[in-house]
Amino acid sequence: MNFKLLIVDDEKNIREGLGTALELDGYEIALAADGDAGWKRFQRGDVDLVITDLRMPGISGEELLKRISSETPGVPVIVLTGHGTVETAVEAMRNGAYDFLTKPVNLDRLSLLVKRALSNRELALQNRRLMEDLERKKEFDNIVGTSAAMRKVFDTVRRVAPTKASVLITGESGVGKELIADALHELSPRKGKPLVKVHCAALASTLLESELFGHEKGAFTGAAGRRRGRFELAHEGTLFLDEIGEIDQNVQIKILRVLQDKKFERVGGEDTLEVDVRIIAATNRELKAEIEKGNFREDLFYRLNVVNIHVPPLRERKDDIPLLAASFLKEFARENGKKIEGLEARARAALYAYDWPGNIRELRNCLESAVVMSKGAVVALDDLPPSVRPTGEQGWMRIPVGTTLAEAEKVVIRETLSANKGNKSRAAEVLDIGRKTLHRKLAEYGEADAAEGAGAEAEGAEQEVAEQAGAR
């Protein structure tokens, strides 16, 4: 983010001197010669931080501070004061000022204060944007994602949900297939009717048959009375068959008949029952490979796979990690009575670097553990489970003792950009700087053109992967 600073001081030399110094730090600068001009300039709405003198003709610095704090409380204000008015500056902080400096101004101290204040503001803005994104996704109650791959999934869900078509949801364990089934039902005309779920892998084939179709009294040992099956319970609603690839051939045949004729018999029964049920199935197996092995019926596959929705693994949609992390941190902070404001940069980088074989389920468990282990308001790298933290040389860089600060910064930026495969947006987020600042730094190193090409190629490849994942 390219920050704009407003400097308000009636002394021209101080005003322009501070502006020149802070421009060298990469900020855009606006100047105002008194409080009235400063307030008019601030009202244009593009100022991220204000530096103001306290004693000025017209609107004083105290009055300017009060107006800014009242109308835009998130904008930090740093006040400047002479040695004789320190008590007034302290009072200004009580009224909402971020901090104060005495004149003559220590430029290094001012630069540090500005950077710290803007960093806090950016973190607050990021958290607010994440919370707004979470609020906007109410259409998909429990599904978090804004990546290109997930937008394709959401678009497919919206188009398919109002129809009667059977849907096969595919994807690795932990990607959230059941949540997609929930959304399909909630956005369908069957919303007011039952959504009945069966986890096929959890039941033996004999029990699964009875669970799905019900049984008559005496149909088998222990059948003390008639029992309605899940198909009956889901009449006029939706039946979700999770891990459909785990069922045996005998049960497959009966499910196929229901799909074709909407008819079945209870186990041990003779009466034929008719049902109106929409079937949504899910699997983490490659069913075409199971067909070739003789484990899954091809005709059932095509009946189930009228519409396929493939949910991509988390490693292919890492752009969703900040939103997912914000959602989980909020949830677990509330559950554990903690105040968690976000992730430190190294912890955020570790989440990006990890490939998440357990997908969203693993990320959720990771952040629950991190919240429990956190000692402060920000989750640190050491709060993450050891399996997620970088090991050995992975994710680390060596900077020899004696390296200048400028050279160390260059190493950190280059290595972070490399670790993120040239993706400048992600690298800037990990570094906790604005994208424009990253471009400016690369230009200073004489690497802007190369980095731009590599970044565009990497981001284009990432977009293509995401779109292919969403289209499968």
ABEGO torsion letter per residue (X at the ends): XBBBBBBBBABAAAAAAAAAAAAAAGBBBBBBABAAAAAAAAAAGABABBBBBABBBEBBAAAAAAAAAAABAABBBBBBBBAAAAAAAAAAAAAGBABBBBOBBBAAAAAAAAAAAAAAAAAAAAAAAAAAAAAAAAABAABBEABAAAAAAAAAAAAAAABABBBBBBEBBGAGAAAAAAAAAAABAAAABBBBBBBAAABBAAAAAAAAAEBBBGABBGBABBBBBAAAAABGBBBBBBGAAABBAAAAAAAAAAAAAGBBBBBGBABBBBBBBBBBBBBABBAAAAAAAGABBAAAAAAAAABBBBBBBAAABAAAAAAAAAAAAAAAAAAAGBBBAEBBAAAAAAAAABAGAAEAAAAAAAAAAAAAABABABBBAAABBAAABBBEABGBBBBBBGBBAAAAAAAAAAAAAAAAGGBAAAAAAAAGBBAAAAAAAAAAAGAAAAAAAAAAAAAAAAAAAAAAAAAX
